[in-house]
């Protein structure tokens, strides 16, 4: 499972895995319970890959934060539970990632720790940091290989021929004669009486 497949929905507890798409939203499965449900246009859905935290050195992507919290846990530190004291939670996260205490709310710290406890059995933290960097490197190497080798050149983009507007023959605007003649009866709509 990757962070790009996991979402959080405002007003709905827990984290959810994307398992499908509909015309107006997503089909999600709640991590842990397996409950499936669709989203609608009104739901505020946040993909975890796009979330970052404010630190003293700048923004830090959520995958980096989760990896650092996991390293702390592997080192033997206990990670505060979501029911722990807010000061204890904030002190742990501040020590782990140098959190910007002025810009991050207590509810955000609690949510981060809750997400970590949900995801720690579902994510592979060893590959979590390498995925975005590996994708960028492969794109860069493909571009440099194409330009350095004389035989392989970047493919030219195909452009479509300009569309010519369709011309239609003018409609016959001649007045149609009524089959009953000039003084024919006129049909009117009369609703049925109830």
C-alpha positions, -999 to +999 in steps of 0.1 A: +000+000+000+013+035-009+003+069+005-011+079-029-038+052-024-048+063+011-071+092+019-086+111+048-121+125+047-131+156+067-158+145+093-152+108+089-129+091+113-100+068+103-081+064+070-094+049+038-079+030+009-090+039-027-104+007-043-123+023-072-137+054-089-172+065-098-184+093-120-188+116-090-163+103-065-143+074-051-151+040-037-132+036-004-125+009+021-118+018+057-084+005+068-089-018+098-126-025+094-129-032+057-161-012+054-167+000+019-185+032+009-186+058-019-177+095-016-197+123-031-187+157-046-194+174-012-168+153+007-135+169+014-110+142+005-073+146+012-047+122-003-020+115+023+008+118-003-001+155-007-001+164+030+029+180+047+037+193+081+052+227+091+087+223+106+113+249+116+133+241+084+102+243+061+075+220+050+081+182+054+061+157+034+040+132+054+060+102+042+092+117+057+074+124+090+060+089+092+095+074+084+111+095+112+084+085+137+090+049+127+128+053+132+121+066+167+099+036+175+126+012+162+152+030+184+131+021+215+111+053+221+074+048+229+051+067+207+023+085+226-012+072+220-039+095+208-054+094+244-021+106+259-016+142+272-014+168+244+018+182+258+034+147+257+023+143+221+036+177+210+069+172+228+074+138+210+067+152+175+087+184+182+117+162+192+112+140+162+108+165+133+115+199+149+078+209+146+069+245+141+049+249+173+034+283+162+018+270+130+006+234+140-024+229+161-028+202+188-055+185+168-030+181+139-005+164+162-031+141+175-043+133+140-007+125+129-001+101+157-035+084+151-026+080+114+008+065+123-008+040+146-033+030+119-007+027+091+023+011+109+011-024+102+001-016+066+030+004+052+065-006+043+086+023+058+118+011+041+103+019+006+082+048+017+111+073+014+125+059-018+094+059-040+091+096-050+129+099-054+131+067-075+104+079-099+121+113-104+155+097-110+141+073-136+125+102-155+157+122-154+178+092-166+154+085-194+157+121-206+196+122-203+199+088-221+177+100-249+198+132-254+233+117-250+229+089-274+229+100-310+205+073-322+178+079-297+162+113-299+131+124-280+100+116-300+083+146-315+048+152-303+021+146-329-001+175-335-036+171-349-045+188-382-065+220-376-102+213-377-122+230-404-156+241-395-184+222-411-206+241-435-242+232-438-267+242-464-292+268-453-324+255-441-355+259-462-374+286-444-404+286-466-436+287-447-454+254-446-490+255-456-516+240-433-532+209-448-567+221-438-563+254-456-560+289-445-590+288-423-582+255-407-589+247-371-563+255-346-553+229-320-551+241-284-541+223-253-569+217-229-560+199-196-582+171-185-605+180-156-598+161-125 
